[in-house]
Amino acid sequence: MIPKVSNRRSRRWLNDRLLMELVPRLNAEEIRGLFAPPPFGDDVPLSVFCLTNVEEWDKFRNIDMDKEATIMDALEGKTSKRKNCVDNDKVAVLTAWHRVDCRTREALRRNFLPELVSSYEQCVRAFAESGDGEVLVLRVQDPFHRLLLHGVCEFYNLVSVTTSQTEGNKAVKVTKIKKKKKAGSADIPNITLCNFLKMAKEGFW
């Protein structure tokens, strides 16, 4: 029970005693932290520049201004070229992606079968890049797999048509892939369809 105090000085003394009992005493490390940063706290660690050879940094500080400008221009030129290359690749792959039918795009996004699409793409891309060969013939019997194959062909701006043929007593589906007359190297993006789908799934597009 707190005793009654009559005068102001006694009340102040009592308040100080109560604060000392409520607040624990600080140790040496905590007291040192109250006076940080330097000059009262810990010493300032040495800079990395102080630990290196002074002569080497003198060469860096005393570089000729014209030489420095030439180096900076060369670095900026490389950066801009790299950025233009990335932008061109992005435009090319997005253009190829929008050639694919919307229903096929949805199927590729939702039910992406990387191994199957990659096998189709390797075959179709090699055909698109080759200078010879008028028709590429593939036999894919599963309807959904054929849909993915047609999507790969549209991505590379190729014409693909599936027809039924009779082989013996069995009817089979045959997909014939042709190049367009105006198709060229510009229709083959540097980024493959599989890589584009992986990047889109990871949120890069």
ZINOR-V137389 format. One record per helix or strand of 2 or more residues. SS is the DSSP state (~ for helix, > for strand). FROM is the first residue (numbers start at 0). LEN is the number of residues. If there is no record, write none. Layout:
BEGIN
ss=SS from=FROM len=LEN
ss=SS from=FROM len=LEN
END
This chain:
BEGIN
ss=~ from=7 len=15
ss=~ from=27 len=7
ss=~ from=47 len=4
ss=~ from=53 len=8
ss=~ from=64 len=35
ss=~ from=101 len=9
ss=~ from=113 len=16
ss=> from=134 len=4
ss=~ from=142 len=13
ss=> from=157 len=10
ss=> from=169 len=10
ss=~ from=184 len=3
ss=~ from=192 len=9
END
